[in-house]
Amino acid sequence: MTHDTDFGESWQPSLMARYKTHAPDLFHPPEVMFAKKQERPISFPSYVWTSGCTIYALFAKRDIFECFRSDSDDVLVENISMLGKPPQKWWDLWDAKYDFLNKNGEWDARPTRSCANEFTRLPARVDYIAEDREGSMTDEELGDLLEPFESMFRFLPEDRMSITEIANGPWMKKWGLPAFQAVQQAKNESDSASEICRRPTKH
Protein backbone atom coordinates (compact mmCIF):
# COMPACT_ATOMS: atom_id res chain seq x y z
CA MET A 1 0.00 0.00 0.00
CA THR A 2 1.28 3.47 -0.91
CA HIS A 3 1.02 6.31 1.59
CA ASP A 4 1.37 9.98 0.73
CA THR A 5 3.09 12.38 3.10
CA ASP A 6 3.70 16.09 3.39
CA PHE A 7 7.40 15.41 4.29
CA GLY A 8 6.98 17.71 7.30
CA GLU A 9 6.31 20.65 4.98
CA SER A 10 3.29 22.13 6.78
CA TRP A 11 4.09 25.77 7.49
CA GLN A 12 2.87 29.29 6.77
CA PRO A 13 5.30 31.10 4.44
CA SER A 14 3.85 34.46 5.46
CA LEU A 15 4.89 33.82 9.07
CA MET A 16 8.13 31.86 8.69
CA ALA A 17 10.84 32.12 6.03
CA ARG A 18 12.21 28.76 4.90
CA TYR A 19 15.04 28.17 2.45
CA LYS A 20 15.07 24.37 2.33
CA THR A 21 12.67 21.47 2.18
CA HIS A 22 12.41 18.25 4.17
CA ALA A 23 11.42 16.23 1.11
CA PRO A 24 13.77 13.54 -0.27
CA ASP A 25 16.66 15.02 -2.25
CA LEU A 26 15.32 13.95 -5.65
CA PHE A 27 11.99 15.63 -4.84
CA HIS A 28 13.61 19.00 -4.12
CA PRO A 29 12.35 21.80 -6.36
CA PRO A 30 15.21 23.55 -8.18
CA GLU A 31 14.70 26.91 -6.47
CA VAL A 32 15.82 25.37 -3.16
CA MET A 33 19.39 25.31 -4.44
CA PHE A 34 19.40 29.08 -4.96
CA ALA A 35 16.91 30.27 -2.33
CA LYS A 36 19.49 31.32 0.24
CA LYS A 37 21.81 32.97 -2.30
CA GLN A 38 18.93 34.97 -3.71
CA GLU A 39 17.41 35.57 -0.27
CA ARG A 40 14.15 34.29 -1.67
CA PRO A 41 12.35 31.89 0.70
CA ILE A 42 10.47 28.94 -0.74
CA SER A 43 6.68 28.99 -0.68
CA PHE A 44 3.65 26.95 -1.75
CA PRO A 45 4.79 26.54 -5.40
CA SER A 46 7.76 24.56 -4.09
CA TYR A 47 5.33 22.04 -2.65
CA VAL A 48 3.61 21.85 -6.05
CA TRP A 49 6.87 20.55 -7.56
CA THR A 50 7.31 18.03 -4.73
CA SER A 51 3.68 16.94 -5.15
CA GLY A 52 4.34 16.34 -8.83
CA CYS A 53 7.23 14.03 -7.90
CA THR A 54 4.98 12.20 -5.45
CA ILE A 55 2.11 11.81 -7.93
CA TYR A 56 4.48 10.46 -10.57
CA ALA A 57 5.87 7.91 -8.10
CA LEU A 58 2.33 6.75 -7.29
CA PHE A 59 1.69 5.94 -10.95
CA ALA A 60 5.09 4.64 -12.02
CA LYS A 61 7.43 2.05 -10.55
CA ARG A 62 10.19 4.64 -10.36
CA ASP A 63 10.81 8.27 -9.42
CA ILE A 64 10.59 10.92 -12.11
CA PHE A 65 14.18 11.92 -11.30
CA GLU A 66 16.70 9.17 -10.69
CA CYS A 67 20.31 9.42 -9.60
CA PHE A 68 22.61 7.21 -7.54
CA ARG A 69 24.40 10.17 -5.97
CA SER A 70 21.76 12.77 -5.28
CA ASP A 71 23.58 15.88 -4.09
CA SER A 72 22.06 19.21 -5.05
CA ASP A 73 24.08 19.52 -8.27
CA ASP A 74 23.12 16.06 -9.47
CA VAL A 75 19.46 16.72 -8.69
CA LEU A 76 19.55 19.97 -10.65
CA VAL A 77 21.16 18.29 -13.65
CA GLU A 78 18.36 15.71 -13.58
CA ASN A 79 15.87 18.60 -13.67
CA ILE A 80 17.77 20.05 -16.63
CA SER A 81 17.65 16.68 -18.37
CA MET A 82 13.86 17.00 -18.36
CA LEU A 83 13.33 20.75 -18.74
CA GLY A 84 16.42 22.06 -20.52
CA LYS A 85 18.70 24.93 -19.52
CA PRO A 86 17.57 26.69 -16.31
CA PRO A 87 16.78 30.41 -16.07
CA GLN A 88 19.85 32.60 -16.65
CA LYS A 89 19.87 33.95 -13.09
CA TRP A 90 20.24 30.40 -11.76
CA TRP A 91 22.71 29.42 -14.45
CA ASP A 92 24.95 32.30 -13.39
CA LEU A 93 24.75 31.27 -9.72
CA TRP A 94 25.41 27.57 -10.32
CA ASP A 95 29.09 26.91 -9.58
CA ALA A 96 29.19 23.30 -10.79
CA LYS A 97 27.48 23.76 -14.15
CA TYR A 98 30.59 23.06 -16.21
CA ASP A 99 31.03 19.72 -14.46
CA PHE A 100 28.08 18.60 -16.57
CA LEU A 101 27.31 21.04 -19.37
CA ASN A 102 28.94 23.48 -21.76
CA LYS A 103 28.21 27.20 -21.88
CA ASN A 104 25.20 26.61 -24.15
CA GLY A 105 23.56 24.27 -21.66
CA GLU A 106 24.37 21.21 -23.78
CA TRP A 107 25.90 18.03 -22.38
CA ASP A 108 29.66 18.22 -22.16
CA ALA A 109 31.32 15.60 -24.34
CA ARG A 110 33.61 14.73 -21.43
CA PRO A 111 31.68 15.62 -18.27
CA THR A 112 33.50 15.54 -14.95
CA ARG A 113 30.53 13.76 -13.43
CA SER A 114 26.98 13.15 -14.43
CA CYS A 115 23.85 11.26 -13.46
CA ALA A 116 22.55 11.60 -16.99
CA ASN A 117 24.22 12.47 -20.24
CA GLU A 118 21.16 12.96 -22.38
CA PHE A 119 17.91 14.87 -22.30
CA THR A 120 14.83 12.84 -21.35
CA ARG A 121 11.92 15.21 -21.69
CA LEU A 122 8.70 15.05 -19.69
CA PRO A 123 6.56 13.32 -22.36
CA ALA A 124 9.09 10.48 -22.53
CA ARG A 125 9.03 10.17 -18.73
CA VAL A 126 5.23 10.00 -18.76
CA ASP A 127 5.54 7.21 -21.33
CA TYR A 128 7.51 5.29 -18.69
CA ILE A 129 4.28 5.19 -16.66
CA ALA A 130 2.59 3.31 -19.50
CA GLU A 131 5.48 0.84 -19.59
CA ASP A 132 5.44 0.34 -15.82
CA ARG A 133 1.67 -0.16 -15.70
CA GLU A 134 1.76 -2.61 -18.60
CA GLY A 135 -1.17 -1.19 -20.53
CA SER A 136 -3.50 -0.51 -17.60
CA MET A 137 -3.72 3.19 -18.54
CA THR A 138 -5.17 4.35 -21.84
CA ASP A 139 -3.41 6.80 -24.14
CA GLU A 140 -6.22 9.24 -23.38
CA GLU A 141 -5.57 9.16 -19.64
CA LEU A 142 -1.81 9.44 -20.14
CA GLY A 143 -2.37 12.50 -22.30
CA ASP A 144 -4.61 14.04 -19.66
CA LEU A 145 -2.00 13.27 -17.00
CA LEU A 146 0.78 14.95 -18.99
CA GLU A 147 -1.04 18.29 -18.87
CA PRO A 148 -0.87 18.86 -15.08
CA PHE A 149 2.70 17.55 -14.98
CA GLU A 150 3.67 20.15 -17.58
CA SER A 151 2.26 22.86 -15.32
CA MET A 152 3.76 21.48 -12.10
CA PHE A 153 7.29 20.91 -13.40
CA ARG A 154 8.40 24.38 -14.37
CA PHE A 155 11.64 25.94 -13.27
CA LEU A 156 10.24 29.20 -11.92
CA PRO A 157 7.85 28.74 -8.97
CA GLU A 158 5.55 31.51 -10.16
CA ASP A 159 4.99 29.66 -13.44
CA ARG A 160 3.56 26.53 -11.79
CA MET A 161 -0.12 25.84 -11.36
CA SER A 162 -1.55 25.90 -7.85
CA ILE A 163 -2.77 22.90 -5.88
CA THR A 164 -6.33 24.25 -6.30
CA GLU A 165 -5.91 24.33 -10.07
CA ILE A 166 -4.60 20.77 -10.03
CA ALA A 167 -7.55 19.60 -7.93
CA ASN A 168 -10.00 21.23 -10.35
CA GLY A 169 -8.17 20.23 -13.52
CA PRO A 170 -9.38 17.94 -16.31
CA TRP A 171 -7.42 14.87 -15.21
CA MET A 172 -8.74 15.03 -11.65
CA LYS A 173 -12.36 15.48 -12.77
CA LYS A 174 -12.19 12.91 -15.53
CA TRP A 175 -10.04 10.22 -13.94
CA GLY A 176 -8.93 11.00 -10.39
CA LEU A 177 -12.27 11.65 -8.70
CA PRO A 178 -14.13 8.78 -10.42
CA ALA A 179 -11.36 6.39 -9.36
CA PHE A 180 -11.47 7.71 -5.79
CA GLN A 181 -15.27 7.41 -5.70
CA ALA A 182 -15.08 3.84 -7.00
CA VAL A 183 -12.62 2.94 -4.24
CA GLN A 184 -14.86 4.57 -1.63
CA GLN A 185 -17.92 2.73 -2.94
CA ALA A 186 -16.10 -0.60 -2.86
CA LYS A 187 -14.96 0.12 0.70
CA ASN A 188 -18.50 1.02 1.79
CA GLU A 189 -19.88 -2.16 0.23
CA SER A 190 -17.18 -4.21 1.93
CA ASP A 191 -17.91 -2.56 5.29
CA SER A 192 -21.64 -3.24 4.85
CA ALA A 193 -21.00 -6.89 4.03
CA SER A 194 -18.73 -7.23 7.08
CA GLU A 195 -21.38 -5.67 9.30
CA ILE A 196 -23.99 -8.14 8.08
CA CYS A 197 -21.64 -11.04 8.78
CA ARG A 198 -21.05 -9.78 12.32
CA ARG A 199 -24.73 -9.62 13.21
CA PRO A 200 -25.81 -12.39 15.56
CA THR A 201 -28.03 -15.00 13.98
CA LYS A 202 -31.44 -15.64 15.48
CA HIS A 203 -32.28 -19.15 16.60
FITIVEX-764668 format. One record per residue: residue number from 1; x, y, z of N, C-alpha, C in turn. Coordinates in steps of 0.1 Angstrom, whole numbers, plus 2048, in hexadecimal, padded with zeros to 3 digits. Atoms other than C-alpha are relative to their C-alpha. Example, Ala and Ser with C-alpha at 12.3 -4.5 7.8 and 13.67 -1.06 7.14 Angstrom:
2
+-----+-----+-----+-----+------+------+------+-----+-----+-----+
:   n : npx : npy : npz : capx : capy : capz : cpx : cpy : cpz :
+-----+-----+-----+-----+------+------+------+-----+-----+-----+
:   1 : 809 : 7F4 : 800 :  87B :  7D3 :  84E : 809 : 80C : 800 :
:   2 : 7F7 : 7F5 : 800 :  889 :  7F5 :  847 : 7F8 : 80B : 808 :
+-----+-----+-----+-----+------+------+------+-----+-----+-----+
# end
This chain:
203
+-----+-----+-----+-----+------+------+------+-----+-----+-----+
:   n : npx : npy : npz : capx : capy : capz : cpx : cpy : cpz :
+-----+-----+-----+-----+------+------+------+-----+-----+-----+
:   1 : 808 : 7F4 : 800 :  800 :  800 :  800 : 809 : 80C : 800 :
:   2 : 7F8 : 7F3 : 801 :  80D :  823 :  7F7 : 7FA : 80A : 809 :
:   3 : 805 : 7F5 : 7F7 :  80A :  83F :  810 : 807 : 80D : 7FC :
:   4 : 7FA : 7F3 : 803 :  80E :  864 :  807 : 804 : 807 : 80D :
:   5 : 7FB : 7F8 : 7F4 :  81F :  87C :  81F : 803 : 80E : 7FC :
:   6 : 7FD : 7F2 : 803 :  825 :  8A1 :  822 : 80F : 802 : 803 :
:   7 : 7F2 : 7FF : 7FD :  84A :  89A :  82B : 803 : 80B : 80B :
:   8 : 7FE : 7F6 : 7F6 :  846 :  8B1 :  849 : 800 : 80E : 7FB :
:   9 : 800 : 7F3 : 807 :  83F :  8CF :  832 : 7F5 : 809 : 804 :
:  10 : 80B : 7F8 : 7FC :  821 :  8DD :  844 : 805 : 80D : 807 :
:  11 : 7FC : 7F3 : 7FA :  829 :  902 :  84B : 7F9 : 80B : 7F9 :
:  12 : 806 : 7F4 : 806 :  81D :  925 :  844 : 80B : 809 : 7FB :
:  13 : 7F5 : 7F8 : 806 :  835 :  937 :  82C : 7FF : 80F : 804 :
:  14 : 801 : 7F2 : 7FC :  827 :  959 :  837 : 805 : 802 : 80E :
:  15 : 7FC : 7FF : 7F2 :  831 :  952 :  85B : 80E : 7FB : 802 :
:  16 : 7F3 : 805 : 7FE :  851 :  93F :  857 : 808 : 7FE : 7F3 :
:  17 : 7F8 : 802 : 80C :  86C :  941 :  83C : 808 : 7F3 : 801 :
:  18 : 7F9 : 80C : 801 :  87A :  920 :  831 : 808 : 7FF : 7F3 :
:  19 : 7F8 : 800 : 80B :  896 :  91A :  819 : 804 : 7F1 : 7FB :
:  20 : 7FD : 80E : 804 :  897 :  8F4 :  817 : 7F3 : 7F8 : 803 :
:  21 : 80B : 809 : 7FF :  87F :  8D7 :  816 : 804 : 7F3 : 807 :
:  22 : 7FD : 80D : 7F9 :  87C :  8B6 :  82A : 7FD : 7F5 : 7F7 :
:  23 : 803 : 80B : 809 :  872 :  8A2 :  80B : 80D : 7F9 : 7FC :
:  24 : 7F4 : 808 : 805 :  88A :  887 :  7FD : 807 : 809 : 7F6 :
:  25 : 7F7 : 7F8 : 809 :  8A7 :  896 :  7E9 : 7FA : 801 : 7F2 :
:  26 : 805 : 801 : 80D :  899 :  88B :  7C8 : 7F3 : 807 : 7FD :
:  27 : 80D : 7F9 : 800 :  878 :  89C :  7D0 : 802 : 80F : 802 :
:  28 : 7FE : 7F2 : 7FD :  888 :  8BE :  7D7 : 7FD : 808 : 7F3 :
:  29 : 801 : 7F7 : 80C :  87C :  8DA :  7C0 : 80C : 808 : 7FE :
:  30 : 7F3 : 7FA : 803 :  898 :  8EC :  7AE : 803 : 80D : 807 :
:  31 : 7FE : 7F3 : 7FA :  893 :  90D :  7BF : 806 : 7FF : 80E :
:  32 : 7FA : 802 : 7F3 :  89E :  8FE :  7E0 : 80F : 802 : 800 :
:  33 : 7F1 : 7FF : 801 :  8C2 :  8FD :  7D4 : 805 : 80F : 800 :
:  34 : 7FC : 7F2 : 802 :  8C2 :  923 :  7CE : 7F9 : 809 : 80A :
:  35 : 809 : 7F7 : 7F7 :  8A9 :  92F :  7E9 : 808 : 808 : 809 :
:  36 : 7F8 : 7F9 : 7F7 :  8C3 :  939 :  802 : 808 : 80B : 7F9 :
:  37 : 7F8 : 7F6 : 807 :  8DA :  94A :  7E9 : 7F8 : 80C : 7FB :
:  38 : 809 : 7F5 : 805 :  8BD :  95E :  7DB : 7F8 : 806 : 80B :
:  39 : 808 : 7FB : 7F5 :  8AE :  964 :  7FD : 7F1 : 800 : 7FD :
:  40 : 80D : 802 : 805 :  88E :  957 :  7EF : 7FA : 7F3 : 806 :
:  41 : 805 : 80C : 7F9 :  87C :  93F :  807 : 7F6 : 7F8 : 7F7 :
:  42 : 809 : 809 : 807 :  869 :  921 :  7F9 : 7F2 : 803 : 805 :
:  43 : 80E : 7FE : 7FC :  843 :  922 :  7F9 : 7F8 : 7F4 : 7FB :
:  44 : 808 : 80A : 805 :  825 :  90E :  7EE : 803 : 7FA : 7F3 :
:  45 : 7FC : 806 : 80D :  830 :  909 :  7CA : 80B : 7F6 : 801 :
:  46 : 7F5 : 80A : 7FE :  84E :  8F6 :  7D7 : 7F9 : 7F2 : 803 :
:  47 : 807 : 80D : 7FC :  835 :  8DC :  7E6 : 7F9 : 7FB : 7F3 :
:  48 : 806 : 805 : 80D :  824 :  8DA :  7C3 : 80A : 7F7 : 7F9 :
:  49 : 7F5 : 809 : 807 :  845 :  8CD :  7B4 : 801 : 7F3 : 808 :
:  50 : 7FF : 80D : 7F8 :  849 :  8B4 :  7D1 : 7F4 : 7F7 : 7FE :
:  51 : 80C : 808 : 802 :  825 :  8A9 :  7CD : 800 : 7FA : 7F2 :
:  52 : 7FF : 807 : 80D :  82B :  8A3 :  7A8 : 809 : 7F4 : 800 :
:  53 : 7F7 : 80C : 7FE :  848 :  88C :  7B1 : 7F9 : 7F5 : 807 :
:  54 : 807 : 80A : 7F9 :  832 :  87A :  7C9 : 7F5 : 7F9 : 7F8 :
:  55 : 80B : 805 : 808 :  815 :  876 :  7B1 : 806 : 7F7 : 7F5 :
:  56 : 7F9 : 808 : 80A :  82D :  869 :  796 : 804 : 7F2 : 806 :
:  57 : 7FB : 80C : 7F9 :  83B :  84F :  7AF : 7F4 : 7F7 : 803 :
:  58 : 80C : 808 : 7FD :  817 :  844 :  7B7 : 7FC : 7F8 : 7F4 :
:  59 : 804 : 807 : 80C :  811 :  83B :  793 : 80B : 7F7 : 7FA :
:  60 : 7F5 : 808 : 806 :  833 :  82E :  788 : 806 : 7F7 : 80A :
:  61 : 7F8 : 809 : 7F8 :  84A :  814 :  796 : 80E : 806 : 803 :
:  62 : 7F3 : 7F9 : 7FF :  866 :  82E :  798 : 7FD : 80F : 804 :
:  63 : 801 : 7F1 : 7FE :  86C :  853 :  7A2 : 802 : 807 : 7F3 :
:  64 : 7FE : 7F9 : 80C :  86A :  86D :  787 : 80E : 805 : 7FE :
:  65 : 7F2 : 7FD : 801 :  88E :  877 :  78F : 807 : 7F5 : 807 :
:  66 : 7F9 : 80B : 7FA :  8A7 :  85C :  795 : 80F : 802 : 800 :
:  67 : 7F2 : 7FE : 7FF :  8CB :  85E :  7A0 : 806 : 7F8 : 80C :
:  68 : 7FA : 808 : 7F5 :  8E2 :  848 :  7B5 : 806 : 809 : 80A :
:  69 : 7FA : 7F6 : 7F7 :  8F4 :  866 :  7C4 : 7F8 : 80D : 7FF :
:  70 : 809 : 7F5 : 802 :  8DA :  880 :  7CB : 803 : 80C : 809 :
:  71 : 7FD : 7F3 : 7FA :  8EC :  89F :  7D7 : 7F8 : 80A : 7F8 :
:  72 : 808 : 7F6 : 807 :  8DD :  8C0 :  7CD : 803 : 802 : 7F2 :
:  73 : 7FC : 7FE : 80E :  8F1 :  8C3 :  7AD : 7FA : 7F5 : 7F7 :
:  74 : 805 : 80B : 808 :  8E7 :  8A1 :  7A1 : 7F1 : 800 : 7FF :
:  75 : 80E : 7FF : 801 :  8C3 :  8A7 :  7A9 : 7FC : 80B : 7F6 :
:  76 : 802 : 7F5 : 80A :  8C4 :  8C8 :  795 : 802 : 7FB : 7F2 :
:  77 : 7FD : 804 : 80E :  8D4 :  8B7 :  777 : 7F5 : 7F6 : 7FC :
:  78 : 80B : 809 : 804 :  8B8 :  89D :  778 : 7F4 : 809 : 7FC :
:  79 : 80A : 7F7 : 804 :  89F :  8BA :  777 : 802 : 806 : 7F2 :
:  80 : 7FC : 7FB : 80D :  8B2 :  8C8 :  75A : 7FE : 7F6 : 7F5 :
:  81 : 803 : 80B : 80A :  8B0 :  8A7 :  748 : 7F2 : 800 : 7FB :
:  82 : 80E : 800 : 804 :  88B :  8AA :  748 : 7FB : 80D : 7FB :
:  83 : 806 : 7F2 : 803 :  885 :  8D0 :  745 : 809 : 808 : 7F7 :
:  84 : 7F7 : 7F7 : 807 :  8A4 :  8DD :  733 : 808 : 809 : 809 :
:  85 : 7F8 : 7F7 : 7F9 :  8BB :  8F9 :  73D : 7F8 : 808 : 80A :
:  86 : 807 : 7F8 : 7F6 :  8B0 :  90B :  75D : 800 : 80F : 7FD :
:  87 : 800 : 7F2 : 802 :  8A8 :  930 :  75F : 80E : 806 : 802 :
:  88 : 7F3 : 7FA : 800 :  8C6 :  946 :  75A : 805 : 804 : 80D :
:  89 : 7FB : 7FB : 7F3 :  8C7 :  954 :  77D : 805 : 7F4 : 808 :
:  90 : 7FC : 80C : 7F9 :  8CA :  930 :  78A : 80D : 7FB : 7FA :
:  91 : 7F4 : 805 : 807 :  8E3 :  926 :  770 : 80D : 808 : 804 :
:  92 : 7F5 : 7F8 : 7FC :  8F9 :  943 :  77A : 805 : 7FD : 80E :
:  93 : 7FC : 803 : 7F2 :  8F8 :  939 :  79F : 805 : 7F1 : 802 :
:  94 : 7FD : 80E : 7FE :  8FE :  914 :  799 : 80F : 7FD : 7FD :
:  95 : 7F1 : 802 : 801 :  923 :  90D :  7A0 : 804 : 7F4 : 7F9 :
:  96 : 7FC : 80D : 806 :  924 :  8E9 :  794 : 7FB : 7FD : 7F2 :
:  97 : 806 : 802 : 80D :  913 :  8EE :  772 : 809 : 7F9 : 7F6 :
:  98 : 7F7 : 805 : 80A :  932 :  8E7 :  75E : 806 : 7F2 : 803 :
:  99 : 7FD : 80E : 7FE :  936 :  8C5 :  76F : 7F8 : 7F7 : 7F8 :
: 100 : 80A : 808 : 808 :  919 :  8BA :  75A : 7FD : 805 : 7F2 :
: 101 : 805 : 7FA : 80D :  911 :  8D2 :  73E : 80A : 80B : 7FB :
: 102 : 7F8 : 7F5 : 806 :  921 :  8EB :  726 : 7F9 : 80D : 802 :
: 103 : 806 : 7F3 : 7FE :  91A :  910 :  725 : 7F2 : 802 : 7FA :
: 104 : 80D : 7FF : 806 :  8FC :  90A :  70F : 7F5 : 7F8 : 806 :
: 105 : 809 : 808 : 7F9 :  8EC :  8F3 :  727 : 7FE : 7F2 : 7FA :
: 106 : 800 : 80D : 807 :  8F4 :  8D4 :  712 : 809 : 7F7 : 808 :
: 107 : 7F8 : 80A : 7F9 :  903 :  8B4 :  720 : 80E : 801 : 7FC :
: 108 : 7F1 : 800 : 803 :  929 :  8B6 :  722 : 804 : 7F3 : 7FB :
: 109 : 7FC : 80D : 806 :  939 :  89C :  70D : 808 : 7F8 : 809 :
: 110 : 7F8 : 807 : 7F6 :  950 :  893 :  72A : 7FD : 806 : 80D :
: 111 : 804 : 7FA : 7F3 :  93D :  89C :  749 : 808 : 7FB : 80C :
: 112 : 7F9 : 805 : 7F4 :  94F :  89B :  76B : 7F8 : 7F6 : 807 :
: 113 : 809 : 809 : 7F9 :  931 :  88A :  77A : 7F2 : 802 : 7FA :
: 114 : 80D : 7FF : 805 :  90E :  883 :  770 : 7F7 : 7F5 : 804 :
: 115 : 80B : 80A : 7FE :  8EE :  871 :  779 : 7FB : 7FC : 7F3 :
: 116 : 806 : 802 : 80D :  8E1 :  874 :  756 : 809 : 807 : 7F6 :
: 117 : 7F9 : 7F9 : 80A :  8F2 :  87D :  736 : 7F8 : 801 : 7F3 :
: 118 : 809 : 7FD : 80B :  8D4 :  882 :  720 : 7F3 : 806 : 806 :
: 119 : 80D : 7F9 : 7FC :  8B3 :  895 :  721 : 7F5 : 7F5 : 7FF :
: 120 : 80C : 809 : 801 :  894 :  880 :  72A : 7F5 : 809 : 804 :
: 121 : 80A : 7F6 : 7FE :  877 :  898 :  727 : 7F4 : 7FA : 807 :
: 122 : 80B : 804 : 7F8 :  857 :  897 :  73B : 7F7 : 7F6 : 7F9 :
: 123 : 808 : 80A : 807 :  842 :  885 :  720 : 805 : 7F2 : 800 :
: 124 : 7FA : 80D : 800 :  85B :  869 :  71F : 7FF : 7FA : 80E :
: 125 : 801 : 805 : 7F2 :  85A :  866 :  745 : 7F2 : 7FB : 803 :
: 126 : 80E : 804 : 7FF :  834 :  864 :  744 : 7FE : 7F3 : 7F9 :
: 127 : 801 : 80D : 807 :  837 :  848 :  72B : 806 : 7F5 : 808 :
: 128 : 7FB : 80A : 7F7 :  84B :  835 :  745 : 7F5 : 7FB : 809 :
: 129 : 80B : 804 : 7F8 :  82B :  834 :  759 : 7F8 : 7F5 : 7F9 :
: 130 : 807 : 80A : 808 :  81A :  821 :  73D : 807 : 7F3 : 800 :
: 131 : 7F8 : 80D : 800 :  837 :  808 :  73C : 7FF : 7F9 : 80E :
: 132 : 801 : 806 : 7F2 :  836 :  803 :  762 : 7F3 : 7FA : 803 :
: 133 : 80D : 805 : 7FD :  811 :  7FE :  763 : 7FB : 7F6 : 7F6 :
: 134 : 802 : 80B : 809 :  812 :  7E6 :  746 : 7F2 : 801 : 7FA :
: 135 : 80D : 7FF : 807 :  7F4 :  7F4 :  733 : 7F4 : 803 : 808 :
: 136 : 80C : 7FE : 7F8 :  7DD :  7FB :  750 : 7FB : 80E : 7FF :
: 137 : 804 : 7F2 : 802 :  7DB :  820 :  747 : 7FE : 802 : 7F1 :
: 138 : 803 : 7FD : 80E :  7CC :  82C :  726 : 809 : 80B : 7FB :
: 139 : 7F9 : 7F5 : 805 :  7DE :  844 :  70F : 7F9 : 80D : 803 :
: 140 : 808 : 7F4 : 7FD :  7C2 :  85C :  716 : 803 : 805 : 80E :
: 141 : 7FD : 7FC : 7F2 :  7C8 :  85C :  73C : 80F : 804 : 801 :
: 142 : 7F2 : 7FC : 7FF :  7EE :  85E :  737 : 801 : 80F : 7FA :
: 143 : 800 : 7F3 : 806 :  7E8 :  87D :  721 : 7FB : 80A : 80A :
: 144 : 806 : 7F7 : 7F6 :  7D2 :  88C :  73B : 809 : 802 : 80C :
: 145 : 7F7 : 7FF : 7F5 :  7EC :  885 :  756 : 80C : 808 : 7FD :
: 146 : 7F4 : 7F8 : 804 :  808 :  895 :  742 : 7FD : 80F : 802 :
: 147 : 803 : 7F2 : 7FF :  7F6 :  8B7 :  743 : 803 : 806 : 80E :
: 148 : 7FD : 7FA : 7F3 :  7F7 :  8BD :  769 : 80F : 7FE : 803 :
: 149 : 7F2 : 802 : 7FE :  81B :  8AF :  76A : 807 : 80C : 7F9 :
: 150 : 7F9 : 7F6 : 807 :  825 :  8C9 :  750 : 7FF : 80E : 808 :
: 151 : 802 : 7F3 : 7F8 :  817 :  8E5 :  767 : 806 : 7FF : 80E :
: 152 : 7F9 : 801 : 7F3 :  826 :  8D7 :  787 : 80F : 800 : 7FF :
: 153 : 7F1 : 801 : 802 :  849 :  8D1 :  77A : 805 : 80C : 7F7 :
: 154 : 7FA : 7F4 : 807 :  854 :  8F4 :  770 : 80B : 806 : 809 :
: 155 : 7F5 : 7FC : 7F8 :  874 :  903 :  77B : 7FC : 80B : 80A :
: 156 : 804 : 7F5 : 7F7 :  866 :  924 :  789 : 7F4 : 7FD : 808 :
: 157 : 80B : 804 : 7F8 :  84F :  91F :  7A6 : 7F3 : 808 : 7FC :
: 158 : 80B : 7F8 : 804 :  838 :  93B :  79A : 7F9 : 7FB : 7F4 :
: 159 : 806 : 805 : 80C :  832 :  929 :  77A : 7F8 : 7F3 : 802 :
: 160 : 806 : 80D : 7FE :  824 :  909 :  78A : 7F1 : 803 : 804 :
: 161 : 80E : 800 : 7FC :  7FF :  902 :  78E : 7FF : 7FE : 80F :
: 162 : 802 : 802 : 7F1 :  7F1 :  903 :  7B2 : 7F9 : 7F2 : 802 :
: 163 : 807 : 80D : 7FC :  7E4 :  8E5 :  7C5 : 7F1 : 800 : 7FD :
: 164 : 80E : 7FE : 803 :  7C1 :  8F3 :  7C1 : 7FD : 7FD : 7F1 :
: 165 : 802 : 802 : 80F :  7C5 :  8F3 :  79B : 802 : 7F2 : 7FD :
: 166 : 7FE : 80E : 802 :  7D2 :  8D0 :  79C : 7F4 : 7F8 : 804 :
: 167 : 80C : 807 : 7FB :  7B4 :  8C4 :  7B1 : 7F4 : 802 : 7F7 :
: 168 : 80C : 7FD : 808 :  79C :  8D4 :  799 : 803 : 7FE : 7F1 :
: 169 : 7FC : 802 : 80E :  7AE :  8CA :  779 : 7F9 : 7F5 : 7F9 :
: 170 : 807 : 80B : 808 :  7A2 :  8B3 :  75D : 804 : 7F2 : 804 :
: 171 : 7FD : 80D : 7FC :  7B6 :  895 :  768 : 7F9 : 7FC : 80D :
: 172 : 806 : 804 : 7F3 :  7A9 :  896 :  78C : 7F1 : 7FE : 7FE :
: 173 : 80F : 801 : 802 :  784 :  89B :  780 : 7FD : 7F3 : 7F8 :
: 174 : 803 : 80B : 809 :  786 :  881 :  765 : 804 : 7F2 : 805 :
: 175 : 7FA : 80D : 7FC :  79C :  866 :  775 : 802 : 7FF : 80F :
: 176 : 7FC : 801 : 7F2 :  7A7 :  86E :  798 : 7F4 : 7FE : 809 :
: 177 : 80C : 800 : 7F7 :  785 :  875 :  7A9 : 7F8 : 7F3 : 7FD :
: 178 : 807 : 80C : 802 :  773 :  858 :  798 : 807 : 7F4 : 806 :
: 179 : 7F9 : 80B : 7FB :  78E :  840 :  7A2 : 7FF : 800 : 810 :
: 180 : 801 : 7FF : 7F2 :  78D :  84D :  7C6 : 7F2 : 7FC : 805 :
: 181 : 80E : 803 : 7FC :  767 :  84A :  7C7 : 7FE : 7F1 : 7FF :
: 182 : 802 : 80F : 802 :  769 :  826 :  7BA : 807 : 7F9 : 80C :
: 183 : 7F9 : 807 : 7F4 :  782 :  81D :  7D6 : 7F7 : 802 : 80C :
: 184 : 809 : 7FD : 7F4 :  76B :  82E :  7F0 : 7F4 : 7F7 : 800 :
: 185 : 80C : 809 : 801 :  74D :  81B :  7E3 : 803 : 7F2 : 803 :
: 186 : 7FC : 80E : 7FE :  75F :  7FA :  7E3 : 803 : 7FE : 80F :
: 187 : 7FE : 801 : 7F2 :  76A :  801 :  807 : 7F3 : 800 : 808 :
: 188 : 80D : 800 : 7F9 :  747 :  80A :  812 : 7F9 : 7F3 : 7FF :
: 189 : 807 : 80D : 802 :  739 :  7EA :  802 : 807 : 7F5 : 808 :
: 190 : 7F9 : 80A : 7F8 :  754 :  7D6 :  813 : 7FD : 801 : 80F :
: 191 : 803 : 7FE : 7F2 :  74D :  7E6 :  835 : 7F2 : 7FC : 803 :
: 192 : 80D : 804 : 7FE :  728 :  7E0 :  831 : 7FF : 7F0 : 800 :
: 193 : 800 : 80F : 800 :  72E :  7BB :  828 : 806 : 7FB : 80D :
: 194 : 7F9 : 804 : 7F3 :  745 :  7B8 :  847 : 7F6 : 802 : 80B :
: 195 : 80A : 7FE : 7F5 :  72A :  7C7 :  85D : 7F5 : 7F6 : 800 :
: 196 : 80B : 80A : 800 :  710 :  7AF :  851 : 805 : 7F2 : 805 :
: 197 : 7FA : 80C : 7FB :  728 :  792 :  858 : 801 : 7FF : 80F :
: 198 : 7FD : 800 : 7F2 :  72E :  79E :  87B : 7F3 : 800 : 808 :
: 199 : 80C : 800 : 7F9 :  709 :  7A0 :  884 : 7FD : 7F2 : 806 :
: 200 : 803 : 80D : 7FA :  6FE :  784 :  89C : 7F4 : 7FA : 7F8 :
: 201 : 80B : 807 : 806 :  6E8 :  76A :  88C : 7F5 : 7FC : 80A :
: 202 : 80B : 803 : 7F7 :  6C6 :  764 :  89B : 7FD : 7F1 : 7FF :
: 203 : 803 : 80E : 7FF :  6BD :  741 :  8A6 : 7F2 : 7FE : 804 :
+-----+-----+-----+-----+------+------+------+-----+-----+-----+
# end
